[in-house]
Amino acid sequence: MEFLLAIGIGVFAGSGVWLLLRPRTYQVIIGLSLVSYAVNLFIFGMGRLRSGAAPILEKGEVGDPARFADPMPQALVLTAIVIGFAMTALFLVVILAARGRTGSDHVDGLGE
Amino acid sequence: MSMAALFDHLRDHLPVLPILLPLVAGALMLVFDERRRMLKIVLSLITLAALLWVAGALLASALAPEPGQREAIHVYRLGNWPAPFGIVLVVDRLSALMLALAAVLGTASFIFSLARWHKAGPRYYTLFLFLLMGLNGAFLTGDLFNLFVFFEVMLAASYGLVLHGSGTARIKAGLHYIPINLVASSFFLVGVSLIYGVTGTLNMADLAERIPQVSAADRTLLEAGAGILGIAFLVKAAMWPLNFWLPTTYAAASAPVAAMFAIMTKVGVYVLLRLSLLLFGGMAGASAGFGTDVLFYGGLATVAVGLTGVLASQSMPRLAGYSVLVSSGTLLAAVGTQNPSLISGALFYLVSSTLSVAAFFLLIEVIERGRIAGADVLAVSMEFFGDMEEEADPVKEEVGVALPLTIAVLGCGFIACTALLAGLPPLSGFIGKFALLSALMDGAGVRSAATWVFVGLLSLSGFATLIAMTRTGINTFWVPMEAMLPKVRRVEFAAITVLLGLCAGLTVFAGPAMAYMDATARMLNRPSAYIEEVLAVARAGLPAPGANREGGH
């Protein structure tokens, strides 16, 4: 499972960085989204991977904290997803404005 | 509840007000129609006045420790959970100082914008207050993830504000500014989660306790996390080579926004200063001093780039943008030394340079109003290619009073800015620079080559600023009158005067101000008081309510 997650993060981050360095705004925004997916998975992974574990405590028992999935990174991921989503939407508006103003989708606003 | 009791109650909740007030006021304003400007202006001014009062009260409380306290550090528990489990806000000397600076700068910029900039785009008041909320939150928080959230609030507002006034130049600048900061935010998250993965905590004080105990195997991972986290702050603090976006963005932003942005680079410096000394100070065991070389040499490189840019700038806004780089590089290099006497000088320099760069941005907009577009480029190329045909456009009619002394006053303001930015006597820029230089030259013994490079760059950057500002001043003010008669409103004068007056005040009261900075630097250098205060409740094992005065309800 660790291997799969690591490969997934690597593919997302790698493609994201490549797209970020492209000159078209559309590629940049898709790159940003991919990078944020990679980051979200990474945060999730920092809580250690565990399948079938209860999120906080099992019903009706005190239990051993070591057996449970760490809820903290999951909360962080939620926050990061919401913020990342909002920022992507905001950037999309700026890209559209730039497209309208400069008539080009180049990141430097250059014409063809 | 009697009035006195209410007031007492309010005092307990002072630390949360710098975040809550702009949030509530800004959100409330969204309800009203965009055309009801008067209402929004009044609401914003009330909020800013309240912020000033709160910042003043917090500054006063940071001066006086309560009985039994080593340092005046006030911890506000947001959910009333004890520190490592709940989120806390911490008011100490450093955060109180930054809050006061943000409030003063916010008020001056806002008053300036009331002359005309506030009408230049929608939702200006809300965005402006949200920017202040993000700034205040970043200064107050004692928790890394909360710091991320406040950074995002601040950045989201700044994305809106950088586009305020619209126009192709601003949109193009935004197209660079926004993705760079979004990528920096990704670095922030990766760094924070790595640190959490290793230490299992996000509370800064708790983190400072756990870092010395991290095993050797995990230490590399922890330091990698701290390094990645640092990149996010270095982008904000504009360290070379992460600063190419800054001059363009700051030059493109409208004047009051650019003035506010002067403190945004300082947020990066603030966080680096706090975390570097708290997490990687003397107590950090094997990790002590982590990243200080990067800060020091990176800061020096930033000063070098900044001073080259200052000399090469062909327009005043870009000159101001590069001055931001010079001040930010100086601060980073000072933070990198972890030397308390240097940091105390750097704090003084921070306040002075923020105020003066902001005043300069405001002044530039007023001066440029009376000038032909492209006059700066013309002036510089004239030096190389000889006289060009003079072309005096008729000055566009503008609303406002034509004060007879306009030029004289603007000229004086420009001279004051020059003295402040170049670090010449008699204003506070000189005292800040002198404090830095004297701390560098302090003590006997052999000084390293790096110290000499720092001293040299500090002096050289002042000299470069002086040359560039003098050249700009000559080309701007020593021109025929009809080409240069900006109409300036009184509020704009008032805002610039307040900022420059504060710098003059810093000069007159340099003694008490330096004493405050000294005490702040000493406190930062001994983080044990901070850690104790933040973790006090959890240590004592007390249920939080009523345990001490700062307990939330």
Interface residues (C-beta under 8 A of the other chain):
Chain A: L20 T25 V28 L32 V35 S36 V39 F42 I43 G45 M46 G47 R48 M72 P73 L76 T79 A80 I83 G84 A86 M87 T88 L90 F91 V94 I95 A97 A98 R101 T102 V107 D108 G109
Chain B: F145 V149 E152 L155 A156 Y159 G160 L163 T168 I171 K172 G174 L175 H176 I178 P179 L182 V183 S185 S186 L189 V190 V192 S193 L194 Y196 G197 L202
